[in-house]
Amino acid sequence: HYRSQIRKMRFFQRHHYWLLISEKFFQKHGGKGVFLGRFTGPLRPILPMVCGMFSMPWLKFLAGDFFSAVVW
């Protein structure tokens, strides 16, 4: 819903590199990026938002999130 407004948020204006790193990570790894991102410190809280920005199907996100929780 807030896809275009996320970049304008105060937090991401100060720490824009976190969003860039998350975007590159998501583009490189796609669906498995959700699984891998849960084990990568700075990406953990930002990756779900990036998946939403890129309109990732929610079932694909949920599958990666579920399996990472099981492994964790």
C-alpha positions as CSV (number, residue, x, y, z in Angstrom):
1,H,0.0,0.0,0.0
2,Y,2.8,2.4,0.9
3,R,5.1,1.2,-1.8
4,S,6.2,4.6,-3.2
5,Q,6.1,6.4,0.2
6,I,8.6,4.1,2.0
7,R,11.6,5.7,0.4
8,K,10.4,9.1,1.8
9,M,10.2,7.9,5.4
10,R,12.6,9.6,7.8
11,F,14.3,6.4,8.8
12,F,15.1,5.5,5.2
13,Q,16.2,8.9,4.3
14,R,18.9,8.7,7.0
15,H,19.7,5.0,6.4
16,H,19.0,4.7,2.6
17,Y,21.8,2.2,2.2
18,W,19.9,-0.4,4.2
19,L,17.0,-0.3,1.7
20,L,19.4,-0.5,-1.2
21,I,21.2,-3.5,0.2
22,S,17.8,-5.2,0.9
23,E,16.6,-4.5,-2.7
24,K,19.8,-5.9,-4.2
25,F,19.6,-9.0,-2.0
26,F,16.0,-9.6,-2.9
27,Q,16.6,-9.1,-6.6
28,K,19.6,-11.5,-6.5
29,H,18.0,-14.3,-4.4
30,G,14.2,-13.8,-5.0
31,G,12.0,-16.1,-3.0
32,K,14.9,-17.8,-1.2
33,G,15.9,-14.4,-0.1
34,V,13.1,-14.4,2.5
35,F,14.6,-17.6,3.9
36,L,18.2,-16.3,3.8
37,G,17.3,-12.8,5.0
38,R,15.9,-14.2,8.3
39,F,19.5,-15.2,9.2
40,T,21.1,-12.0,8.1
41,G,21.1,-9.3,10.9
42,P,20.4,-6.0,9.2
43,L,18.1,-7.5,6.5
44,R,15.8,-9.3,9.0
45,P,13.5,-6.3,9.8
46,I,13.7,-4.7,6.3
47,L,13.3,-7.6,3.9
48,P,9.6,-8.2,4.5
49,M,8.9,-4.6,3.6
50,V,11.1,-4.9,0.4
51,C,9.2,-8.0,-0.6
52,G,6.0,-6.0,-0.3
53,M,7.5,-3.2,-2.3
54,F,8.2,-5.7,-5.1
55,S,4.8,-7.2,-4.9
56,M,6.0,-10.7,-3.9
57,P,3.1,-13.1,-3.8
58,W,2.1,-13.6,-0.1
59,L,2.1,-17.4,-0.3
60,K,5.7,-17.4,-1.5
61,F,6.7,-15.0,1.3
62,L,4.9,-17.0,3.9
63,A,6.5,-20.3,2.7
64,G,10.0,-18.8,3.0
65,D,9.2,-17.2,6.4
66,F,7.7,-20.4,7.7
67,F,10.6,-22.6,6.7
68,S,13.1,-20.2,8.1
69,A,11.2,-20.2,11.4
70,V,11.3,-24.0,11.5
71,V,15.1,-24.0,10.9
72,W,15.7,-21.3,13.4
